[in-house]
Amino acid sequence: MSSLTSSDEALHAFAADVGDSDPIAVEGGGTRWQTGGVLHESARLVSAPTGIVDYRPEEMVVTVRAGTRVAELHTVLIEANQRSALPERGGTVGGAVSVGENRLDLQGRGSVRDAVLQVRYVSAEGDVVTSGGPVVKNVSGFNVPKLMVGSLGTLGLIAEVVLRTNPSPTASQWLRAADVDPVAARAAVLGPSSVLWNGSSTWVLLEGHEQDLEDEIAALSSIGEFVETDGPPDLPPYRWSLPPSDAAAFHRETSGDFVAAIGVGIVHADTAQPRREVDPGITVVAERMKTLFDPKGRLNPGRSPKT
C-alpha cells in the first residue's frame, strides 16, 4: 500500500472532507443502507467523488470514482459492448464494492471481488491510500482491494476503483422448466451464467453466440421441457449465504418461498437468515484488522460485515 499516490484533486478534496477525527460514513445511493447494522447517529455523512477517470476497452479496464452511479458506468461500457460485475439497482460504484453482493449472473460476469483490481480509499487518518494495480496480475503481498470488497466501509472509505470489465454476449436467453433437477440442468450445459431453483421450477440463463445458445438449448431439451422466459423469477427479500450443497436441505426444512442460485451458495428467502456463530479465530482476526485500519473506530460506526 502507498499513501498520497494520486494527483487527482477530487480524491484529495474528498480526503479533506473526511478529515481525521469525527465518526464518518459515505452516503451513496442508499440501496443497501441497513446492511451490516444501523449506522450510529453520531456519524457525519459525506459523498464520494464522481466520474469515470479512464476507460480502456481494449484492455477491459475502467477507472471510476466511487460516487459514480453503477447505471452511469454501465451506459459507458455498453457503448463498447462490455459490462461489469457490479449489480445495478440504483446505487453507486463505491456502495456496490463496499457491500460486495454479486449479481444473479455471477457465473457469467464473475464476482465483484475478482473484478476489483485496484482501490484508492481514504484512511481513518484522512490520507488517500492506493492498493493493488490496474492490471490483473499486479498484486504482491496482502491483497487489500479484495479485503475492501464487502467491508461496508469499516476499513476505509472508497474513493476510486479500477475494475476489470468483460465482453457483453452477442445473445442471451433465460429458460424455465418445471420438475427438472437444477444440478442436472447445470451439468447439461457448458458454463451457464445462472441456474436458479425454487423447489419446483428451474431457470437457466444462457449467454454466448447464437449457435452456442442453440446447442445449449438442445442439450437442455434432453432433460426437460424448457421454454423461453423474459427473465428470472421475482426474488424474496432476504439473502442467505449457504454452502452450495445445502440448497436441497434448505428446501426440505423451509415452508416459505425461496430461490436458490445453484452452485453459488446464495439463497433468496422470505425470512431472514438466523445469525450464525462465527469461529472465534475469525473474530479475533477481524477485530485485529479493524484496529489496524481504524484504531479510533470512526469509520461507519455501528456497522459490521459480520452482522
N, C-alpha and C positions, 0 to 999 in steps of 0.2 A: 504494500500500500504506500501511497505517497500523498502528501498534502499540497494544496495550492498548485496543482499541476495544470489547471485550466485557466486560460486567459479570458474566458467568457465572462463579460461583465454581469450578465444576467444571473449567473451562478453565484458570483460573489455578492451581488445585491441580495440574493436570497439568503446567503450565509449571514450577512449583516442583519437582516430582518430576524433570523433565528436567534442570533446572539449566543450567549454562553451562560445564562443564569436561570431564567424562569422556566417553569414547565411549559412544554411546547408540543404542538401537533400540527400536521399538514391537513388542510381541508381540501379534499378532491371533489369527486362527483357525488359522494355520499351513498353510493350504491351498496357498499358493504360496511357501513359506518359502525354497526354493532358487533362486527366480527371481533372475537377475542376479548370481549368485555366492554364495559361502558367507560368512555373517556372521563377522566377526573375533571370536575368543574373548574379546577384551578388552571387548566391548560389554556394557553393562548393559541389561537388559530392563525396559521399563515398559509399562503398559497404558493405552490411551487411554480417556477418559471415555465413558460410555454414556448412551443415552436419546434419545428424539425430542423436540426442543425446541419445534417449531412445525410444524403441518401445515395448509395452506390448500388444500383440494381444489378450491375454485372458481377458484383461481389456478394450480393444478397445480404447487405449490412446497412442498417439505418441508425443514425444517432438522433435521439429525440429527447427533449426536455420533459421532465416528469409531469408537469401540469397540463400537457397536451392531451386532448381527448383521444381515446382509442379510435373512435369513429373518424376523426380527422386524419390520424395516421393511416388508417386503412384506406381512406379515399385516395391518398397519395400512392400507396402501394398498389392499389388496383390498376392505376394508370400504367404500371409496368408489369401487370399480370402477376403480381406477387401478393403475399399475405403474411400475417404474423400469427404467433401462438396466443396472443392476448385475447381474452374474451371481450366481446363488445356489448356492453349493457348500459352505456351512457356515462361510464366512469373515465378516469384518467389513466395514462400510462403508468405513472408512479403508483397509483392506487392498485392497479392490476398486478404489478410486480410485488408490491408490499403484501397483498393478500395471497397471491400465488395460486389462485384457483385456476384449474385448467378447463379448456373447452370440452364439449361433448365429443368433438372430432379430434381428440388428443392424439389418437394413433395415426392420424393423417398429418396434423400440423406440428406435432411434437409438444413437449411440455414447456411451460413458462420458464421453469428453472433452467432448462437446457438452452432456451432462446437468449438468455441474458449473458452477453459476452463481457460487458464492462459496465460498471456503475460508478457514478460520481454522486456522493452524498455529503450532507452537512453533518458533522460530528456533534456530539454533545458539547464540545468546546467551541463550536461555531466555525470550524475550519471546513474547507472544501477538500474532500479526500477522494482520490481516484484509485480504483482497484480493478484488476482484470485487464483485458486488451481487446482491441477492435477486430481481432481475427479469432477463428475458432480455437486454434492450438497456440495460445499465447499466455497461458496461465501456469505459473510455477508457485510452489508453496501453498499457503492457505487460500482457498477459493472464496473470497469474500462476496463476490456477486451472487453465488449460489446461496450463501448464508442470508443475504438480504431478501431473497425471494421468500415470501411467506412470513417475514419477521414482523409485519404490521408496523413498521416504522419505529420499533422499540430499540434498534441498534444504531440507526442513522436515518436522517430524513433525505430520501432520494431526490436528487436534483436533475439527474440526466442518466440515460441508459443507452448502451449500444446493443441493439437487438439483431439476431440472425433472422432473416426472412426466408420464405420458401416459395416456390412457384405455385401459382394457382392452377388447379387441374383444368383440363380442357372440357371435362364432363364430370357431372356429379349427380348422384341419384340415391334417394332413400327408398328402401323397400321394406315391406312388412308382411309377416306371415303369422298365422295362429298355430299353436301347438307344435312349434319347432324348437328343438333343443338349441339354445343360443350358443353353447360351446361348439356344437356340430356345425352351426352356421358360420362361426368364426373360423373354424378349421377348413371349411369348404372353399374359401376364397383366399387370395393372396393379398395380405395387407389391407383389410378393411379399415376405413377411417374411424368407424364407430360401430359397436354392436350393443344394442340395448335390449333389456328384457324386463317385463313387468309380471312375470309369473304365468302369463297365458299367451302373450304375443312377443315376437322378436322383431326388432328393427335393425336393419343393416344399412350403413352409409358406404357406398362405393364411389371411388374417385379415380380419375385417370383419363386415358384416351378412350374414345368411343368404342373401339374394338375391344379394349380391355374390359369395359363395362359389359359389353355383350357376352364376352366369355365368362365373366364372373356371374352374371345373371343366369346363364345357362347352368353353371355349376350349382348355384343355389336351388334351381328348379328341380334338381335331382333329390333334394332332401325335404322339399316342402313347396306349398303354393304361395310363392312370394308375389306381391303386387306392388306397383309403384305407388308411392305416397308423397305428399307435399313436404314432409319433414318429420322430425322426431315427435314423440308424444309430449304432452304437457308434463312438466316435471313437478313433483311435490316440493314443498318449500324448504325442507331440511336436507342437508347434505351430510351423509355419513362416510367415514373412511373405514374400510374393512379390507382384510386380505381378500384377493380375488376368489380364493377357494371357499370363502364363507357366504357367497351370494345365495347359494342353494339353501343353506341352513337358515339364512335370514328369511327366505320365503316361507320356510316351514314354521318359523317362530312368530311371524308377524301376521296380524289380521287386518292391517291397514294397506293403503296404496303405496307402491314403491316402483322405482325404475332403476335397475342396476346396469351400470356400464361394465360389460363383460371384459375381463382381462385387465381391468384398470384398477379395481379396488375402491370404486366410488358407488354409493347407492343413494339415490334421492328418495326420501320417505316423507310421510305426512306427520311424523313425530320426530322430536329432536333426539339425537343420539345421546345416551346416558354418558355422563362423564366417566372416563376410564382412568384407572390408576396408572400413573406414569412411573416408569422404572426409576428408583432413587438415584441411580448413577446418571441417568439422563437429566434429572432435575438438578443435580449438582453441577454438571457441565453447563446447562442453560443459565444457571444463576451466576456462575463464574464469567460466562460470556457477556451477560448483561452488565455485570460490574465492570468488566474490561472496557466495553464500548460506551457505557453510560453510568459512570460511578455515582452521579447525583440523582439518578432516576428521573431525569427531566423529560425524556423522550416518550411521548404518548403514554403518560401515566394512566394506570387503570386497565391497560390492555396487555394481553399476553398471548403469544402463539400457542400456548399450552391450554388456553381456556376452551 
